[in-house]
Amino acid sequence: MIADLISDRLGGDSFPAQVLGREHRVWKAPEEDRDALSHLLTWDALNHLLATHRLNPPRLRLALDNSSVDVSAYCERRIYRRMPEWQAPVPHLLHKQLREGATLVLDAIDEMHPPIARMTCALERWLSTRIQVNAYASWTAKEGFGVHWDDHDVIVLQISGRKRWRIYGTTREAPLHYDVDFATDIPEAPIDEFVMEAGDILHVPRGCWHAAAASEGEPSLHLTCGLTTTTGVDFLAWLSGVLREHVHVRRDVPRFSTPVEQRKWAAELSQILSDHLARPDIVEEYRTYLDTTAQARPSFSLPTAVVGELDARTPIRLASHRARLEGGPDGTVVLAAQGRRWTLAGVIRPALEQLANGAVSDAVSLHGIVPDIPVAALRSTLERLLHDGVLTIAETPRSAKP
C-alpha cells in the first residue's frame, strides 16, 4: 500500500515519536522511484474532478501573492431549479489566471478521490488523527500564499513537477488556531531552501514559517496532508469530562464562601486532578478515547444494507479505520468504534483483528480464520454489524484515471 511506502520513507514509528511536530525534514525519493506517488492524482483525474463536481469557492480557489483571486475572475454564477445557485469555474478563465501566476487549491480532495481517500485512511490509522488532504497546482515562480505558517502539522507529497521551498523556522512555539497571542513578524531570512521533486516528501511542523513556488513554466502538483492537532487543551477538555464522576467536581464553585473555604475547595480539586494525571496509562487512555470515538468516513453499502442478506463473497471492511478491540466479560470481545461498543463472542476475535488492521475480506475468508463458528452464525453477525454501520461494503479499487 502507498501509505506503507510513505511510512517507510518517513522512518516508520520513529517519525511520530521523534520528528512529527518537532522539526522540518525532507525525504528525497530514489531516482528509480520518482513516480511512486504519481497514481494518487494524475492531471487527467484532476481535470475530471474539476469538470464533474460542484466545487464552490473557497473549496476550490485560486491564490496569488498571499491573497485569494476574486471569484468573478474565473467563475460564473449558475442557477438550477430546485438546487442552490453556485459559482462554476469557467475553463478558459481559470486557465488564464493560472498562466498569470495563480495557484489552484482544491481542499479536502480526500473526500472525492478514492486513491487519496484510501491513502488517507491508512495514514490516519498509523498517526491516530484526522487528516485532510488538499491539492495544489501551479505553473509559475509566483508564490500563491507568500511566507506563512499553519496551525497544524503538514506532510507534503510532491506528485509531479518540482516545487521550490523556503523554510524560515518558528517564532512562536506550538501556536493554536484560537490562541492568546499570534506570531506576526515574518523572519527575514530562510534557514533552509530546497527543491522538491516528484516522489519527495516533506514535513513542516505547525508554526513553522514557509513559502513555496513552482519552477518557472513547469507544472507542479503536490498534496498536503494536514494533521488535526491534539493538544494539552484538548486533553484537559476530555479530562474534565472524566472527572465528572467525582461529586466534588460536580459541586458548585464556592464563589460566596470565605477565602479559607475557597482555598480548601481548590486544594481538594487540585488533588483529584493530580491523582488522575499521575496514572501511568492516562495518555494512552486518551488516545484510545480518540480512536474509538473518531467518526468513520462516509461509506454506503447499497443495496446490501437495505435488502439485508450479505453474500458470502462480498468484500467487507470496518467503516472506522481506528476501531479498537478490548476484552469483555466472560471471554467476550468488545469492538469499540465511532463512539459505540459491540460485545461479541470471543471466538470471533481473530476475524475482527484482521478487519481492525485495515484488511478487506469476506465471510468465506473470515470463516477460514474462525472455523469454530458456523458459517450461518458468522454471516448473521457480519450482517448485524453491517446494519449497525460498523461494517461497510468495500469499494473495488479503481484506476486513478477517470
C-alpha positions as CSV (number, residue, x, y, z in Angstrom):
1,M,0.0,0.0,0.0
2,I,1.1,3.6,-0.7
3,A,0.6,4.5,3.0
4,D,3.2,1.8,3.9
5,L,5.6,3.3,1.4
6,I,5.1,6.8,2.9
7,S,5.5,5.4,6.4
8,D,8.7,3.6,5.5
9,R,10.2,6.7,3.8
10,L,9.4,8.8,6.9
11,G,11.1,6.3,9.2
12,G,8.2,4.2,10.4
13,D,7.2,4.7,14.1
14,S,10.3,6.8,14.7
15,F,8.6,9.6,12.7
16,P,5.6,10.3,15.0
17,A,7.8,9.7,18.1
18,Q,10.8,11.8,17.1
19,V,10.0,14.1,14.1
20,L,6.3,14.9,13.9
21,G,5.6,18.4,15.2
22,R,9.3,19.0,16.1
23,E,11.3,19.9,13.1
24,H,11.0,20.2,9.3
25,R,12.6,17.4,7.3
26,V,12.8,16.3,3.6
27,W,12.9,12.8,2.4
28,K,14.2,12.5,-1.2
29,A,12.9,9.7,-3.4
30,P,15.3,7.4,-5.1
31,E,15.7,8.3,-8.8
32,E,14.2,4.9,-9.8
33,D,11.2,5.6,-7.7
34,R,10.2,9.1,-8.7
35,D,6.7,8.0,-9.9
36,A,5.8,6.1,-6.8
37,L,3.2,8.7,-5.8
38,S,2.0,9.7,-9.2
39,H,-1.1,7.4,-9.2
40,L,-2.5,9.4,-6.3
41,L,-3.6,12.2,-8.5
42,T,-3.0,12.4,-12.3
43,W,-3.7,15.5,-14.3
44,D,-6.5,13.7,-16.1
45,A,-8.0,12.8,-12.7
46,L,-7.8,16.5,-11.6
47,N,-9.4,17.7,-14.8
48,H,-12.2,15.1,-14.2
49,L,-12.8,16.4,-10.7
50,L,-12.9,20.0,-11.8
51,A,-15.4,19.2,-14.5
52,T,-17.8,16.9,-12.6
53,H,-18.0,18.2,-9.0
54,R,-19.7,21.3,-7.7
55,L,-16.6,22.9,-6.1
56,N,-17.9,26.2,-4.7
57,P,-15.2,28.6,-3.5
58,P,-13.5,28.5,-1.1
59,R,-13.2,24.7,-1.5
60,L,-11.9,25.4,-5.0
61,R,-9.9,28.7,-5.0
62,L,-7.1,30.5,-6.7
63,A,-4.4,32.2,-4.7
64,L,-1.8,34.7,-5.8
65,D,0.6,36.9,-3.8
66,N,-0.8,35.8,-0.4
67,S,-4.4,36.6,-1.3
68,S,-7.4,34.9,-3.0
69,V,-8.2,35.8,-6.6
70,D,-11.7,37.3,-6.9
71,V,-14.1,34.5,-7.8
72,S,-15.7,36.6,-10.6
73,A,-12.3,36.4,-12.4
74,Y,-12.7,32.7,-13.1
75,C,-16.3,31.6,-12.2
76,E,-19.8,32.2,-13.5
77,R,-23.0,32.0,-11.4
78,R,-25.2,29.1,-12.4
79,I,-28.9,28.8,-11.4
80,Y,-30.8,25.5,-11.5
81,R,-34.4,24.6,-10.5
82,R,-34.7,23.1,-7.0
83,M,-31.0,23.5,-6.4
84,P,-28.9,26.2,-4.8
85,E,-27.1,28.5,-7.2
86,W,-23.3,28.1,-7.3
87,Q,-20.2,29.6,-8.8
88,A,-19.0,27.3,-11.6
89,P,-15.3,27.6,-12.8
90,V,-15.1,28.5,-16.4
91,P,-12.2,26.6,-18.1
92,H,-10.7,29.3,-20.2
93,L,-11.0,31.9,-17.4
94,L,-9.4,29.6,-14.9
95,H,-6.6,28.7,-17.3
96,K,-5.9,32.4,-17.9
97,Q,-5.5,33.0,-14.1
98,L,-3.1,30.1,-13.8
99,R,-1.0,31.3,-16.7
100,E,-0.7,34.7,-14.9
101,G,0.7,33.0,-11.8
102,A,-2.2,31.9,-9.6
103,T,-2.0,28.7,-7.7
104,L,-5.1,26.3,-7.9
105,V,-6.1,24.9,-4.5
106,L,-8.7,22.1,-4.0
107,D,-9.5,21.4,-0.4
108,A,-10.4,18.0,1.1
109,I,-9.7,16.2,-2.1
110,D,-9.6,13.0,0.0
111,E,-13.4,13.2,0.2
112,M,-13.8,12.8,-3.5
113,H,-10.9,10.9,-5.0
114,P,-10.6,7.2,-3.9
115,P,-6.8,6.7,-4.4
116,I,-6.2,9.6,-2.0
117,A,-9.0,8.5,0.3
118,R,-7.5,5.1,0.7
119,M,-4.1,6.5,1.5
120,T,-5.5,9.0,4.0
121,C,-7.4,6.3,5.9
122,A,-4.2,4.3,6.3
123,L,-2.3,7.3,7.4
124,E,-5.0,8.1,10.0
125,R,-4.8,4.6,11.4
126,W,-1.0,5.0,11.7
127,L,-0.9,8.5,13.2
128,S,-4.2,8.3,15.2
129,T,-5.6,11.6,14.0
130,R,-7.9,13.0,11.4
131,I,-6.2,14.2,8.2
132,Q,-7.5,16.5,5.5
133,V,-5.7,16.4,2.1
134,N,-5.6,19.5,-0.1
135,A,-4.2,19.6,-3.7
136,Y,-2.1,22.4,-5.1
137,A,-1.3,23.0,-8.7
138,S,0.9,25.8,-10.0
139,W,2.9,26.7,-13.1
140,T,5.0,29.8,-12.4
141,A,7.6,31.0,-9.9
142,K,5.0,33.3,-8.2
143,E,4.0,32.4,-4.7
144,G,0.4,31.7,-4.0
145,F,0.5,32.3,-0.3
146,G,3.8,34.1,0.5
147,V,5.6,33.4,3.7
148,H,3.1,32.0,6.3
149,W,2.7,29.3,9.0
150,D,0.0,26.7,9.6
151,D,-1.7,25.9,12.8
152,H,-1.3,22.1,12.2
153,D,1.4,19.8,11.2
154,V,1.7,19.0,7.4
155,I,3.1,16.2,5.4
156,V,3.7,17.3,1.8
157,L,3.7,14.8,-1.1
158,Q,5.2,16.0,-4.4
159,I,3.2,14.3,-7.1
160,S,4.7,15.7,-10.3
161,G,6.9,18.5,-11.4
162,R,9.1,20.5,-9.0
163,K,8.5,23.0,-6.2
164,R,10.9,25.4,-4.5
165,W,10.5,25.6,-0.8
166,R,11.9,28.1,1.7
167,I,11.8,27.3,5.5
168,Y,12.1,30.2,8.0
169,G,11.7,28.4,11.3
170,T,9.3,29.1,14.2
171,T,8.8,32.3,16.1
172,R,6.0,31.1,18.4
173,E,6.2,27.5,19.7
174,A,3.0,25.4,19.3
175,P,0.6,28.1,18.1
176,L,-3.1,27.4,18.2
177,H,-5.9,28.3,15.8
178,Y,-7.6,30.1,18.7
179,D,-4.6,31.4,20.7
180,V,-3.9,34.1,23.2
181,D,-1.2,35.6,21.0
182,F,-0.1,35.3,17.4
183,A,3.2,35.3,15.6
184,T,3.0,38.1,13.0
185,D,6.7,39.1,12.5
186,I,8.0,37.2,9.5
187,P,11.6,36.1,9.8
188,E,13.9,37.9,7.4
189,A,16.0,35.1,6.1
190,P,15.2,31.4,5.5
191,I,17.0,28.7,7.4
192,D,16.7,26.2,4.6
193,E,16.0,26.2,0.9
194,F,15.4,23.2,-1.4
195,V,13.6,21.9,-4.4
196,M,11.0,19.1,-4.1
197,E,10.9,16.7,-7.0
198,A,8.3,14.0,-7.8
199,G,8.2,11.4,-5.1
200,D,9.8,13.6,-2.4
201,I,8.1,14.0,1.0
202,L,8.4,17.0,3.3
203,H,7.2,17.5,6.9
204,V,6.5,21.0,8.1
205,P,5.6,21.4,11.8
206,R,2.8,23.8,12.9
207,G,4.0,27.3,13.5
208,C,7.0,27.0,11.1
209,W,7.1,29.8,8.6
210,H,7.5,28.7,5.0
211,A,6.8,29.6,1.4
212,A,6.6,27.6,-1.9
213,A,6.6,28.3,-5.6
214,A,6.8,26.1,-8.7
215,S,9.7,26.3,-11.2
216,E,9.1,28.8,-13.9
217,G,6.8,27.4,-16.7
218,E,6.9,23.8,-15.2
219,P,3.6,22.3,-14.0
220,S,3.8,21.3,-10.3
221,L,1.3,19.2,-8.5
222,H,1.5,18.4,-4.8
223,L,-0.7,17.2,-1.9
224,T,-0.6,18.5,1.7
225,C,-1.8,16.2,4.4
226,G,-3.0,18.4,7.2
227,L,-3.0,16.6,10.6
228,T,-5.6,17.6,13.2
229,T,-3.8,18.8,16.3
230,T,-4.3,17.1,19.6
231,T,-3.0,19.5,22.3
232,G,-3.0,19.8,26.0
233,V,-6.1,22.0,25.7
234,D,-7.9,19.1,24.1
235,F,-6.6,16.6,26.7
236,L,-7.8,18.8,29.6
237,A,-11.2,19.2,28.0
238,W,-11.5,15.4,27.8
239,L,-10.2,15.0,31.4
240,S,-12.8,17.5,32.7
241,G,-15.5,15.2,31.4
242,V,-13.9,12.2,33.0
243,L,-13.7,14.0,36.4
244,R,-17.4,14.4,36.5
245,E,-17.5,11.1,38.3
246,H,-16.3,12.9,41.4
247,V,-19.0,14.7,43.4
248,H,-16.6,17.4,44.4
249,V,-16.1,18.3,40.7
250,R,-19.8,18.4,40.2
251,R,-20.5,20.8,43.1
252,D,-20.9,24.5,42.6
253,V,-17.7,26.6,42.8
254,P,-17.8,28.2,46.3
255,R,-18.0,31.8,45.0
256,F,-19.6,33.2,48.1
257,S,-17.7,31.2,50.7
258,T,-14.9,32.5,52.9
259,P,-11.4,32.6,51.5
260,V,-10.4,29.7,53.7
261,E,-13.2,27.5,52.4
262,Q,-12.4,28.5,48.8
263,R,-8.8,27.5,49.2
264,K,-9.9,24.2,50.8
265,W,-12.2,23.6,47.8
266,A,-9.4,24.4,45.3
267,A,-6.9,22.2,47.1
268,E,-9.2,19.2,47.0
269,L,-9.9,19.8,43.3
270,S,-6.1,20.0,42.7
271,Q,-5.6,16.7,44.5
272,I,-8.3,14.9,42.4
273,L,-6.7,16.3,39.2
274,S,-3.2,15.4,40.3
275,D,-4.3,11.8,41.1
276,H,-5.7,11.4,37.6
277,L,-2.6,12.9,35.9
278,A,-0.4,10.5,37.9
279,R,-1.9,7.5,36.4
280,P,0.7,5.8,34.2
281,D,-1.8,5.0,31.4
282,I,-3.7,8.3,31.3
283,V,-2.3,9.4,27.9
284,E,-2.9,6.0,26.3
285,E,-6.5,6.1,27.8
286,Y,-7.0,9.4,26.0
287,R,-5.6,8.1,22.7
288,T,-8.0,5.1,23.0
289,Y,-10.8,7.5,23.5
290,L,-9.8,9.5,20.4
291,D,-9.6,6.3,18.3
292,T,-12.8,4.8,19.5
293,T,-14.9,7.9,19.1
294,A,-13.5,9.0,15.7
295,Q,-16.2,9.3,13.1
296,A,-15.9,7.0,10.2
297,R,-15.6,8.4,6.7
298,P,-19.0,8.1,4.9
299,S,-19.3,4.8,3.1
300,F,-22.6,3.5,1.8
301,S,-23.4,-0.2,1.3
302,L,-26.3,-0.2,-1.2
303,P,-28.1,-2.4,-2.0
304,T,-26.9,-5.0,0.6
305,A,-27.5,-2.9,3.6
306,V,-31.1,-2.5,2.5
307,V,-32.0,-5.9,1.3
308,G,-30.3,-7.4,4.3
309,E,-28.6,-10.6,3.1
310,L,-24.8,-10.4,2.9
311,D,-23.3,-12.6,0.1
312,A,-20.5,-14.8,1.4
313,R,-18.1,-13.4,-1.2
314,T,-19.0,-9.7,-0.9
315,P,-15.8,-7.8,0.2
316,I,-16.3,-6.0,3.5
317,R,-14.2,-3.8,5.8
318,L,-14.6,-1.9,9.0
319,A,-16.1,1.5,8.4
320,S,-13.8,3.0,11.0
321,H,-10.1,2.5,10.5
322,R,-9.4,3.4,14.1
323,A,-11.5,0.8,15.8
324,R,-10.2,-0.9,18.9
325,L,-10.7,-4.4,20.3
326,E,-11.0,-5.0,24.0
327,G,-11.5,-7.9,26.3
328,G,-15.1,-8.2,27.5
329,P,-16.8,-10.1,30.4
330,D,-16.9,-13.9,30.3
331,G,-14.5,-14.3,27.5
332,T,-16.3,-12.0,25.1
333,V,-14.6,-9.4,22.8
334,V,-15.7,-5.7,22.6
335,L,-15.4,-3.9,19.3
336,A,-15.2,-0.1,20.1
337,A,-15.6,2.3,17.2
338,Q,-17.5,5.5,16.3
339,G,-18.4,6.2,19.9
340,R,-20.2,2.9,20.2
341,R,-19.4,-0.6,21.5
342,W,-20.4,-4.1,20.3
343,T,-20.0,-7.1,22.6
344,L,-19.4,-10.3,20.7
345,A,-18.4,-13.9,21.3
346,G,-14.7,-14.1,22.0
347,V,-14.2,-16.8,19.3
348,I,-14.7,-14.2,16.6
349,R,-11.8,-12.1,17.8
350,P,-9.2,-13.3,15.2
351,A,-11.5,-12.3,12.3
352,L,-12.1,-8.9,13.9
353,E,-8.4,-8.4,14.4
354,Q,-7.8,-8.8,10.7
355,L,-10.5,-6.3,9.9
356,A,-9.2,-3.9,12.6
357,N,-5.8,-3.9,10.9
358,G,-7.4,-2.5,7.8
359,A,-7.9,-5.7,5.8
360,V,-10.7,-6.1,3.2
361,S,-12.1,-9.6,3.4
362,D,-15.4,-11.6,3.0
363,A,-17.4,-14.1,5.0
364,V,-15.8,-17.1,3.4
365,S,-12.2,-15.9,4.1
366,L,-13.1,-14.9,7.6
367,H,-14.6,-18.3,8.3
368,G,-11.2,-19.8,7.4
369,I,-9.8,-17.8,10.3
370,V,-12.6,-18.7,12.8
371,P,-13.7,-22.2,11.6
372,D,-15.3,-23.0,15.0
373,I,-18.1,-20.5,14.2
374,P,-20.9,-21.9,11.9
375,V,-20.9,-20.2,8.6
376,A,-24.6,-19.1,9.1
377,A,-23.8,-17.6,12.6
378,L,-20.8,-15.7,11.2
379,R,-22.8,-14.3,8.3
380,S,-25.5,-13.3,10.8
381,T,-23.0,-11.4,12.9
382,L,-21.5,-9.7,10.0
383,E,-24.9,-8.6,8.7
384,R,-25.7,-7.2,12.1
385,L,-22.5,-5.2,12.1
386,L,-23.3,-4.0,8.6
387,H,-26.7,-2.8,9.6
388,D,-25.3,-1.0,12.6
389,G,-22.8,0.8,10.3
390,V,-19.6,-0.6,11.8
391,L,-19.0,-2.7,8.7
392,T,-19.3,-1.5,5.2
393,I,-19.1,-2.9,1.7
394,A,-15.5,-2.4,0.4
395,E,-15.0,-0.4,-2.7
396,T,-13.3,-2.2,-5.6
397,P,-10.1,-0.2,-6.3
398,R,-10.2,1.7,-9.5
399,S,-7.6,3.4,-11.6
400,A,-6.7,7.0,-10.7
401,K,-7.7,7.9,-14.3
402,P,-11.3,8.7,-14.8
